[in-house]
Amino acid sequence: MGPWQGEWPDGEHWDPELLRTGDRRNVADQYRYWRMDAIIADLDARRHAFHVAVENWEHDFNIGSVVRTANAFLAREVHIIGRRRWNRRGAMVTDRYQHVSHHPSVAEFMNWARQEGLAVLAIDNVPGSQLIEMFDLPERCVLVFGQEGPGVSEDLVAEADAVLAIEQFGSTRSINAGAAAAVTMHAWIRRHVFEQRPAPSSDVRKGAGA
């Protein structure tokens, strides 16, 4: 968007510099020409109850896309477990508007989650995991994703309240961690924003056999 045309609008949320020179940021149209702190304050007033966490033991390059998706679905906060540094290019600058915290270890992350009263849900297709399509996602939770390859660590799987897997139908063993995060966050949105509860597994089986 180029410089503002016509008389400038009133309001403290407008950024005079952007009104003067134009707004070329990666933001929704409703936030064009707004100050960054005003955008964050508006998002904070509407954020959803779920958090997202990513284990980052080997400098995972998927974290940027997870942060971008968390911003799109208005997650409360993103948590990086392990290494603090991560590649921000995939976030497309959305990390400026998304709260991101760091936890050096699984133990410290779990201590934080318990203090907040959040259900910890690990997302990984490991033996014993439950299908997310059949699981009633709690409203207040933190969705935890492992890094590409190793997946969620054994320590976190052992501490999680539930381990969920995304059903797959092709030949690949797993999907990209960023894609898994997007699918899972959207499942939460369907459940708690659009109130589309998954059907009980018994009903699904009856329908499939009809």
MOFEN-V709712 format. One line per field, one symbol per residue. phi: phi as a letter, one per 30 degrees, with the letter a starting at -180 (. if undefined). A space follows every 10 residues. Layout:
phi=???
This chain:
phi=.dedcjdddc kdddcedddd cjbcddbded cdiddddddd dddddbdddc cbbbdbdbhd dddedddddd ddchddacbc cjdddadddd dhidddccdb cbbdbdeddd ddddddicdc cdcaccejdc dddccddddc abccbddejd idddddedcd daccbcdbbc cddaceeddd dddddddddd dccchcddde ddddddddcd
